[in-house]
Amino acid sequence: MKTLKVIKQNDSCCTIAKDIEVEETFNELNKNLPTVIIGAGPIGLAAAAHLVEQNQSFILLEAGKEIAHNIRTWGHVTLFSPWGYNINKAAKALLEDTDWKEPDLETIPTGHELIDLYLKPLAELAQIQSHIQLNSKVVGISRQLNDKMKSKNRVNQSFKIYVEKGDNVKIIEAKAVIDATGTWENPNPANSTGVWLQTEKVLANHIEYGIPDIKVNSTKYANKKIAVIGGGHSAINTLLSLAELKKENPSTKLVWIMRKKSVEEAYGGEEKDALEARGALGTRIHELVDTGKIEVVTPFYISMVKKDEKINIVGILNGEQEVLSGFDELIVNAGNRPDFTINSELRLSIDTATESVQALAPLIDPNEHSCGTVRAHGEEILRQPEEGFYIVGAKSYGRAPTFLMATGYEQVRSITSYLSGDKGASQRVELELPETGVCSINLVNKSNLCC
């Protein structure tokens, strides 16, 4: 390895290093550094499996106390994509060399089953386990010696990943970084404009963001007046579970608040849907609305939630200000957004509307696309101005709700091929999705699949 030559100019304090020598030094340095993957969920672990397959070194950082920590928080939810769409090919190849038993590919797992029957065995493989660091929260990423402003020799400098582990901070050096941190821990507020207000924050004990386990928290919701906010699959999941609670606790009152022009827009394809479970989702919620078990308020644009004796929801309905009052609990299923805090010293290309990777935005804009219309894509689409840095998985989709797990697997297959020097493999598309797409639901029991 060449050493840097230092040239003094006019006895000043400044030094200049010859470009060619700097380039050769850092290229040689970076060659032997690992790729760092941030987030040990399905996409991060799939990236690890591909790097094992390609005999590349890596470190997998997970902020939680176990792999797939975020999925565990919604482990009670049943996907409506069968196992066949949820197992990565490289991971499967590694697992098949062990005594792992592959689940029935036609059955549909819960979040807990996804972890316990697939992700946990994958993470426990010797080729992967020794590279995982749990309880390791990434707080920042930068280039060696440079902040975001500095351009000279930037592409030849290694990445520095700053990791908090307990009270300690350590710095990991990497040749490439794959950010698979997702968006789950960064929900949108109830407010229709997306602005977080203090009036909502002070209600933290009475607002749940995401899909709560109604069975476990039945006393919190039984015989209460509950508003479910949101018009997507998560809101329907929540309402179906609450409807089961209402059967045994008939004083429970359910109000579904959304911005869609009509509730029919939320039902989807119902019996025409090629994915049976997703169609059943729309059919079941349609029935509950028609029989009056769920009250619907739409299109309602929330401007504020606040607490008097009960929780009041202030907003606009049909052009007029309205106050929906008397709620005990709110469940907000308004989607999630990416957090770019750890990426603030990197040069990124992010779409101004979706907050997705910019080149991906035309494919996933929810105003134009549904789950079934996002085609598979790889390294070239996900490439950032910060060479060697990639955002993948749900975070790559920003605020768009159309991310598919199988699509994330294709993302990291392509990226890891590119990082391993196989540009041909990185440019191929090795994934076919059903025309209707793959999303998720939570039906309380299998009988709900029939109407």
C-alpha positions in Angstrom: 0.0 0.0 0.0 1.3 3.4 -0.9 1.7 6.1 1.8 0.3 9.6 1.3 2.9 12.1 0.1 2.5 15.4 1.8 3.5 18.6 0.0 4.0 21.9 1.9 3.0 25.1 0.2 4.5 28.4 1.4 5.1 27.1 4.9 1.3 27.2 5.5 -0.5 24.8 7.8 -2.3 23.3 4.9 -1.3 20.0 3.1 -2.1 18.5 -0.2 -2.1 14.8 -1.1 -1.6 13.7 -4.7 -5.0 12.4 -6.0 -3.6 9.3 -7.6 -1.9 8.2 -4.4 -5.0 8.8 -2.3 -7.1 6.8 -4.7 -4.8 3.8 -4.7 -4.5 3.9 -0.9 -8.3 3.9 -0.3 -9.1 1.4 -3.0 -6.7 -1.0 -1.4 -8.1 -0.2 2.1 -11.8 -0.6 1.1 -11.2 -3.9 -0.7 -10.9 -5.8 2.5 -13.6 -4.0 4.5 -17.0 -5.6 5.2 -20.4 -4.5 3.9 -22.5 -3.2 6.8 -26.2 -4.1 6.8 -28.4 -2.0 9.1 -31.5 -3.8 10.3 -31.9 -7.6 10.9 -35.4 -8.0 9.5 -36.4 -10.1 6.5 -34.6 -7.9 4.0 -31.5 -7.3 6.0 -31.1 -11.1 6.7 -31.7 -11.8 3.0 -28.9 -9.5 2.1 -26.7 -11.4 4.6 -27.6 -14.7 3.0 -26.7 -13.4 -0.4 -23.4 -12.1 0.8 -22.7 -15.5 2.4 -23.5 -17.1 -1.0 -21.1 -14.7 -2.7 -18.3 -15.3 -0.1 -18.3 -11.6 0.9 -17.6 -10.3 4.4 -20.4 -8.4 6.2 -21.6 -7.1 9.6 -25.4 -7.1 10.4 -26.4 -4.5 13.0 -29.8 -4.7 14.8 -31.0 -2.0 17.3 -33.4 -4.5 19.0 -32.7 -7.2 21.4 -33.5 -9.9 18.9 -33.6 -10.2 15.1 -36.7 -8.9 13.4 -37.5 -6.9 16.5 -40.1 -4.7 14.7 -42.0 -7.7 13.3 -42.3 -9.1 16.8 -44.4 -6.1 17.8 -47.0 -7.2 15.2 -46.4 -10.9 15.4 -50.1 -11.6 16.0 -50.9 -10.3 12.5 -51.5 -12.9 9.8 -50.0 -12.2 6.4 -52.1 -12.9 3.4 -49.1 -13.7 1.3 -48.2 -17.5 1.6 -44.9 -18.8 2.6 -43.8 -19.1 -1.0 -43.5 -15.3 -1.3 -41.8 -14.8 2.1 -38.7 -17.0 1.9 -35.6 -15.7 0.2 -33.9 -18.1 -2.3 -30.4 -17.6 -1.0 -31.6 -18.1 2.6 -33.5 -21.2 1.6 -30.4 -22.7 0.0 -28.4 -22.1 3.2 -31.2 -23.5 5.4 -31.6 -26.6 3.3 -28.1 -27.7 4.3 -29.3 -28.0 7.9 -32.2 -29.9 9.6 -34.5 -27.0 9.0 -38.1 -28.0 8.0 -39.5 -25.8 5.2 -43.1 -24.6 6.0 -45.9 -25.6 3.6 -45.4 -22.9 0.9 -49.2 -22.6 0.4 -50.0 -21.8 4.0 -50.0 -18.2 5.4 -47.8 -17.4 8.4 -48.3 -14.9 11.2 -45.5 -12.4 12.1 -44.5 -14.7 15.0 -44.3 -17.7 12.7 -42.3 -15.7 10.1 -39.7 -15.1 12.8 -39.7 -18.4 14.6 -40.0 -20.8 11.6 -37.8 -18.9 9.2 -35.9 -15.8 10.3 -34.6 -17.1 13.6 -33.2 -20.4 12.1 -31.6 -18.3 9.4 -30.0 -15.9 11.9 -28.7 -18.9 13.9 -26.7 -20.3 11.0 -23.0 -20.3 11.8 -22.3 -18.3 8.6 -24.6 -15.5 9.7 -24.9 -15.6 13.5 -21.3 -14.6 14.1 -21.8 -11.4 12.0 -24.9 -10.2 13.9 -24.6 -7.5 16.5 -27.8 -7.0 18.6 -28.7 -4.0 20.7 -26.6 -1.9 18.3 -28.3 1.3 17.3 -26.8 3.2 14.4 -26.9 6.9 15.1 -25.0 8.2 12.0 -23.1 7.3 8.8 -20.4 9.3 7.2 -17.4 9.0 4.9 -13.9 8.7 6.3 -12.4 12.1 7.0 -15.3 14.0 5.3 -18.7 15.4 6.1 -21.5 15.8 3.5 -19.9 19.0 2.0 -16.5 17.6 1.1 -16.1 16.2 -2.4 -12.4 15.5 -3.0 -11.7 11.8 -3.2 -15.0 11.1 -1.5 -15.9 8.0 -3.6 -12.6 6.4 -2.6 -13.1 6.8 1.2 -14.6 4.2 3.4 -17.8 4.6 5.3 -17.9 5.2 9.1 -20.9 3.8 10.9 -21.4 5.2 14.4 -23.1 2.6 16.7 -24.5 3.1 20.2 -24.4 0.0 22.3 -25.5 0.7 25.9 -23.5 3.7 27.1 -20.7 3.1 24.6 -20.2 4.3 21.0 -18.1 2.4 18.5 -17.2 3.2 15.0 -17.3 0.5 12.3 -15.6 1.0 9.0 -17.2 -0.4 5.8 -16.8 -0.5 2.0 -20.5 -0.4 1.5 -23.7 0.2 3.5 -27.2 -1.3 3.0 -29.8 0.5 5.0 -32.7 -1.9 5.7 -34.1 -0.1 8.8 -37.6 0.1 7.5 -40.3 2.6 8.6 -42.3 0.7 11.3 -41.1 2.8 14.3 -41.9 6.1 12.6 -45.7 6.3 12.1 -47.6 9.1 10.6 -49.8 11.2 13.0 -53.6 11.2 13.0 -53.5 14.7 11.5 -54.4 14.6 7.8 -51.7 17.2 6.9 -49.0 14.9 8.4 -48.0 17.5 11.0 -47.3 16.2 14.6 -49.0 18.5 17.2 -48.4 18.5 20.9 -52.2 18.0 21.4 -51.7 14.5 19.9 -48.5 13.7 21.7 -50.1 14.3 25.1 -52.6 11.6 24.3 -49.9 9.0 24.1 -51.6 6.7 26.7 -54.8 6.7 24.7 -53.4 6.4 21.1 -52.0 3.2 19.5 -50.0 3.5 16.2 -50.0 0.3 14.3 -52.0 -2.9 14.8 -52.5 -3.7 18.5 -53.1 -7.2 19.7 -56.7 -6.7 20.7 -56.9 -10.1 22.5 -54.0 -9.3 24.8 -55.3 -5.7 25.4 -59.0 -6.6 25.6 -59.6 -4.7 28.8 -58.3 -1.5 27.3 -60.8 -1.6 24.4 -63.8 -3.6 25.7 -67.0 -1.5 26.0 -65.2 1.6 24.9 -65.8 4.0 22.1 -62.8 3.6 19.7 -61.8 5.5 16.6 -59.8 3.7 14.0 -58.1 6.2 11.7 -56.9 5.1 8.2 -58.2 3.6 5.0 -55.8 0.8 4.3 -55.2 -2.8 5.2 -53.8 -2.0 8.6 -57.0 -0.2 9.6 -59.1 -3.0 8.3 -57.0 -5.5 10.2 -57.6 -3.6 13.4 -61.3 -3.2 12.8 -61.8 -6.9 12.2 -60.1 -7.7 15.5 -62.2 -5.1 17.3 -65.3 -6.6 15.8 -64.5 -9.9 17.4 -64.1 -8.2 20.7 -67.5 -6.5 20.2 -69.2 -9.8 19.9 -68.5 -10.5 23.6 -68.6 -6.9 24.6 -71.6 -5.4 22.8 -71.2 -1.9 24.3 -68.0 -1.5 22.3 -68.5 1.2 19.7 -66.4 1.3 16.6 -66.0 4.3 14.4 -63.9 4.1 11.2 -62.5 7.5 10.1 -60.7 7.9 6.7 -60.2 10.3 3.8 -61.4 8.2 0.9 -64.3 9.6 -1.0 -66.4 6.5 -0.2 -66.0 3.5 2.0 -66.4 1.2 -1.1 -62.9 2.3 -2.2 -61.5 0.5 0.9 -63.0 -2.9 0.1 -60.7 -3.7 -2.8 -61.5 -6.6 -5.2 -63.3 -8.8 -2.6 -64.3 -12.1 -4.3 -62.6 -11.1 -7.5 -59.2 -10.7 -5.9 -56.7 -13.4 -7.1 -55.4 -13.6 -3.6 -58.2 -15.3 -1.6 -57.2 -14.0 1.8 -57.0 -10.4 0.6 -60.3 -10.6 -1.1 -61.8 -12.0 2.2 -60.5 -8.9 4.0 -62.7 -6.6 1.9 -65.7 -8.9 2.0 -65.7 -9.2 5.8 -65.3 -5.5 6.4 -68.0 -4.7 3.8 -70.4 -7.0 5.8 -69.6 -5.3 9.1 -70.2 -1.9 7.7 -73.4 -2.9 6.0 -74.8 -4.5 9.2 -74.0 -1.3 11.2 -71.4 -2.9 13.5 -68.9 -0.3 12.3 -69.8 3.3 11.8 -68.0 5.0 8.9 -67.1 8.7 8.7 -65.6 9.7 5.3 -64.2 11.8 3.7 -63.0 13.3 7.0 -59.8 15.4 7.2 -58.5 15.5 10.7 -56.9 18.8 11.8 -56.4 18.1 15.5 -57.1 15.6 18.2 -57.5 16.8 21.8 -58.7 15.7 25.1 -61.4 17.3 27.3 -63.3 14.8 29.4 -63.1 12.5 26.4 -61.1 12.6 23.2 -62.4 14.9 20.5 -61.4 14.7 16.8 -61.6 18.0 14.9 -61.7 18.1 11.2 -63.4 18.9 7.9 -66.3 16.8 6.6 -67.9 17.8 3.2 -66.3 21.2 3.4 -67.6 22.0 6.9 -65.8 21.8 10.3 -67.0 19.0 12.4 -66.1 17.7 15.9 -66.3 13.9 16.5 -66.5 13.6 20.2 -66.6 11.2 23.1 -63.8 8.7 22.2 -62.0 6.7 24.8 -59.2 5.3 22.6 -57.7 6.0 19.2 -55.9 3.6 16.9 -54.1 5.4 14.1 -53.3 3.4 11.0 -52.2 6.2 8.8 -49.0 4.6 7.5 -45.4 5.3 8.2 -42.6 7.5 7.0 -38.8 7.0 6.7 -36.4 8.6 9.1 -33.3 9.9 7.4 -31.6 11.0 10.6 -28.7 8.5 10.4 -28.3 9.3 6.7 -27.9 13.1 7.2 -24.2 13.2 6.3 -24.6 11.2 3.1 -25.6 12.5 -0.4 -29.0 11.1 -1.2 -31.5 11.3 -4.0 -34.9 11.2 -2.4 -38.2 11.9 -4.1 -39.9 15.1 -2.8 -43.4 13.6 -2.6 -43.0 9.9 -1.7 -39.7 10.3 0.2 -38.7 7.1 -1.6 -35.5 6.5 -3.5 -36.0 9.0 -6.3 -35.6 6.7 -9.3 -38.1 4.4 -7.7 -40.8 7.0 -7.2 -42.4 6.8 -10.7 -43.0 3.1 -10.1 -44.6 3.3 -6.7 -46.5 6.6 -6.4 -49.7 5.4 -4.5 -51.7 7.9 -6.5 -51.0 5.8 -9.6 -50.1 2.3 -8.4 -51.4 -0.5 -6.2 -49.5 -3.4 -4.7 -49.9 -5.4 -8.0 -48.4 -2.8 -10.3 -44.9 -2.3 -8.8 -42.4 -4.2 -11.0 -39.3 -5.8 -9.6 -36.2 -3.6 -9.6 -32.6 -3.7 -8.5 -29.3 -2.0 -7.9 -29.5 0.5 -10.8 -32.8 1.9 -9.7 -31.7 2.0 -6.0 -28.2 3.5 -6.6 -27.5 6.7 -4.7 -25.2 9.6 -5.4 -23.3 8.3 -2.4 -21.6 5.4 -4.2 -21.7 2.2 -2.2 -24.7 3.3 -0.1 -28.2 1.8 -0.6 -31.6 2.2 1.0 -33.7 -1.0 0.6 -36.9 -2.6 1.8 -39.8 -0.5 3.1 -37.6 2.5 3.7 -36.7 2.6 0.0 -40.5 3.1 -0.7 -40.6 6.1 1.7 -44.3 6.9 2.5 -45.7 4.7 -0.3 -47.6 1.7 1.2 -47.0 -0.7 -1.7 -43.8 -2.4 -0.5 -43.7 -6.2 -1.0 -41.3 -8.5 0.9 -40.5 -10.5 -2.2 -39.6 -7.3 -4.0 -37.2 -6.4 -1.2 -35.5 -9.8 -1.6 -34.9 -9.0 -5.3 -33.5 -5.6 -4.3 -30.8 -7.1 -2.1 -30.0 -9.9 -4.5 -29.2 -7.4 -7.2 -27.3 -5.0 -4.9 -25.1 -7.8 -3.4 -24.4 -9.1 -6.8 -23.2 -5.7 -7.9 -21.1 -5.3 -4.7 -19.5 -8.7 -5.3 -18.5 -7.7 -8.9 -21.2 -9.6 -10.8 -22.7 -6.7 -12.7 -24.5 -9.1 -15.1 -26.4 -10.7 -12.3 -27.2 -7.3 -10.8 -28.9 -6.3 -14.0 -31.1 -9.4 -14.4 -34.6 -9.5 -13.0 -35.1 -12.8 -11.2 -38.6 -12.3 -9.7 -42.1 -12.6 -10.9 -45.0 -11.3 -8.8 -48.7 -12.1 -9.1 -50.6 -9.4 -11.0 -52.6 -8.6 -7.9 -49.6 -8.1 -5.7 -48.9 -9.3 -2.1 -49.9 -7.4 1.0 -51.0 -8.4 4.5 -54.1 -8.9 6.6 -55.1 -10.1 10.0 -58.3 -12.2 9.9 -59.2 -13.3 13.4 -60.0 -16.8 12.4 -60.0 -18.8 9.2 -63.7 -19.0 9.1 -63.7 -15.3 8.2 -62.2 -16.2 4.8 -65.7 -17.2 3.7 -68.7 -14.9 3.3 
